[in-house]
Amino acid sequence: MNIVLPTSQVDKHYYNNPDNMRDTVVIEINESEYFYKKTLIDLKTIIYERRATIEEAWDAGYLKYQGKLESHLFDRIENTIRNSIMLSLVEKKEFLCEE
């Protein structure tokens, strides 16, 4: 399973460099009911974890279900994956659940 952890640390030096914003989706304040701060989803931070590891984190209370991401954000994430210059073709297909 793949996981991406969004960050609201948008003022960090790393994200002030335009090159580091490649393949990053920016969610503005009030654009989503789930993010109350400006938030970045950096596709370069997607990691693969075993299903068992994710289930253990869920059972321990480290993860919780908030709801389904709004469709306009989901579409932007999918488009960013498709147009990515940093992700390999294999990663793109995996992240988009394509065979």
C-alpha positions as CSV (number, residue, x, y, z in Angstrom):
1,M,0.0,0.0,0.0
2,N,1.1,3.5,-0.7
3,I,0.9,6.4,1.8
4,V,1.5,10.1,1.5
5,L,1.6,12.3,4.5
6,P,0.5,15.9,3.8
7,T,2.4,18.8,5.4
8,S,1.3,22.2,6.6
9,Q,5.0,23.2,7.0
10,V,4.8,25.3,3.8
11,D,7.1,28.0,5.1
12,K,10.1,25.6,5.4
13,H,13.1,26.5,3.3
14,Y,12.7,23.3,1.2
15,Y,9.3,24.5,-0.2
16,N,10.5,28.0,-1.0
17,N,12.6,26.6,-3.8
18,P,10.3,26.2,-7.0
19,D,12.3,23.1,-8.1
20,N,11.1,21.4,-4.9
21,M,7.5,22.2,-5.6
22,R,7.5,20.0,-8.7
23,D,4.9,17.2,-8.3
24,T,3.3,18.9,-5.3
25,V,-0.4,19.7,-4.9
26,V,-1.1,22.8,-2.9
27,I,-4.4,22.8,-0.9
28,E,-5.3,26.4,0.1
29,I,-7.1,27.3,3.3
30,N,-10.9,26.6,3.1
31,E,-10.4,24.4,-0.1
32,S,-11.1,21.2,1.9
33,E,-13.0,20.3,5.0
34,Y,-10.0,18.2,6.1
35,F,-7.2,20.8,6.0
36,Y,-7.6,24.0,8.0
37,K,-4.1,25.3,7.0
38,K,-2.5,25.7,3.7
39,T,-1.3,22.1,3.0
40,L,1.1,20.4,0.6
41,I,0.8,16.9,-0.8
42,D,4.3,16.3,-2.1
43,L,4.1,13.2,-4.4
44,K,7.9,12.7,-3.9
45,T,7.1,11.7,-0.3
46,I,4.8,8.7,-1.2
47,I,6.1,5.6,0.4
48,Y,5.2,2.0,0.2
49,E,4.3,0.2,3.4
50,R,3.2,-3.4,3.9
51,R,-0.5,-3.7,4.5
52,A,0.2,-5.3,7.9
53,T,2.2,-2.2,9.0
54,I,-0.7,0.1,8.1
55,E,-3.2,-2.2,9.9
56,E,-1.0,-2.2,13.0
57,A,-0.8,1.6,12.9
58,W,-4.6,1.7,12.5
59,D,-5.2,-0.7,15.4
60,A,-2.8,1.4,17.6
61,G,-4.7,4.5,16.9
62,Y,-2.0,6.3,14.9
63,L,-4.4,6.5,11.9
64,K,-8.0,7.4,11.7
65,Y,-10.5,7.7,8.9
66,Q,-11.6,11.3,8.3
67,G,-13.7,10.8,5.2
68,K,-13.4,10.9,1.5
69,L,-11.2,13.6,-0.1
70,E,-13.2,16.1,-2.2
71,S,-13.3,15.1,-5.9
72,H,-11.7,18.3,-7.2
73,L,-8.7,17.6,-5.0
74,F,-8.6,13.9,-5.9
75,D,-8.7,14.9,-9.6
76,R,-5.8,17.4,-9.1
77,I,-3.7,14.7,-7.3
78,E,-4.4,12.2,-10.2
79,N,-3.5,14.8,-12.8
80,T,-0.3,15.7,-10.9
81,I,0.7,12.0,-10.9
82,R,0.0,11.6,-14.6
83,N,2.0,14.7,-15.5
84,S,4.8,14.1,-13.0
85,I,8.3,14.6,-14.1
86,M,9.8,13.0,-11.0
87,L,7.9,9.8,-10.8
88,S,8.7,6.8,-13.0
89,L,6.2,5.3,-15.3
90,V,6.0,2.3,-13.0
91,E,5.3,4.5,-10.0
92,K,2.6,6.4,-11.9
93,K,0.8,3.2,-12.9
94,E,1.1,1.9,-9.3
95,F,-0.2,5.1,-7.7
96,L,-3.1,5.4,-10.2
97,C,-3.9,1.7,-9.7
98,E,-3.4,0.9,-13.4
99,E,-2.1,-2.4,-14.7
